[in-house]
Each structure stands twice: as structure tokens, then as C-alpha cells.
Amino acid sequence: MGTDDGLLQVTEDDGAHWRKIDHFPGVPDTTFVSRVTPSAFDINTVYAAFDNHKAGDFKPYLLKSTDLGRTWTSIVGDLPQTGTAYTIIEDVKDPQLLFVGTEFGLYYTANGGRQWSRGWYNLPNGQFYHIAVDNRSPYWIYG
């Protein structure tokens, strides 16, 4: 669970106990956690998007953890450095295929976040606060 003051709360026992995460490498303190997305492929992997536009910071902040939030790695790669990242999702068939909704459009990566490309099959530009992949038709993206 992400919060508006830059925290993540993680439970590994159905809510009996919670572990607070308050530091994310490269992300300013108290930056709003705009999206937390668990991996469909690995129960230890989670993605997080952070939004710091209220502080005048429009950089994208995207992180990945493969150990339930104990350590984090940036997956911003070559995303443009202006354009808040609001949401991130993983493809339903390929864990390396990720989609990010930003202030200026949808981006995707086929290599886990090292290189990003804009758009997806002539998808129009716009703000993407929420996106979803259709489980039955994995190349259908909704935003």
C-alpha cells in the first residue's frame, strides 16, 4: 500500500504485521506513491511509480523491487526527464514488457525498463493516470 507522504506499507502475513518502507533510492523524501503494482509472475517482485509534481518536480520516478521492497532499483532508463509517471503495469504474458502512463503519453519497454518507446499501436497522446492490459487479448491496452 502506497501513501501520499512517500511511504509504502508491506505485509507478508495477510495484514497481521506491517513493514514501513520510507526510503527509495533517487526519489525525494515524501514523494507521493502514485501506484504500486505487484508482479503477476513473481510474488517477491513489485513496481512503484512516484509523483512529485506538487514540489515542482516533474521527473519520472519508477522503481522495481525483487525482494518485497527491501531493496529498490530504478527502471526509468531512457524515459524523458520531464513528464511525471503516474502508473506502471506489467504485461500478462511477458514480465519484461512494462507499460507506464505519464503526463505526456504511454510508454512501453520490452527489456524491463532499460529502454522505453513512446506510444503503442497508434495510441493517441494524453495523460495516462490508469492503464490496464486485457488478460484475454494481451495487446489490448486501456488507458
C-alpha positions, 0 to 999 in steps of 0.5 A: 500500500502506497501513501501520499507522504512517500511511504509504502506499507508491506505485509507478508502475513495477510495484514497481521504485521506491517513493514514501513518502507520510507526510503527509495533510492533517487526519489525525494523524501515524501514523494507521493506513491502514485501506484504500486503494482505487484508482479503477476509472475513473481510474488517477491517482485513489485513496481512503484511509480512516484509523483512529485509534481506538487514540489515542482518536480516533474521527473519520472520516478519508477522503481522495481523491487525483487525482494518485497521492497527491501531493496529498490532499483530504478527502471526509468532508463531512457524515459524523458526527464520531464513528464511525471509517471503516474502508473506502471503495469506489467504485461500478462504474458511477458514480465519484461514488457512494462507499460507506464502512463505519464503526463505526456503519453504511454510508454512501453519497454520490452527489456524491463525498463532499460529502454522505453518507446513512446506510444503503442499501436497508434495510441493517441497522446494524453495523460495516462493516470490508469492503464490496464492490459486485457488478460484475454487479448494481451495487446489490448491496452486501456488507458 
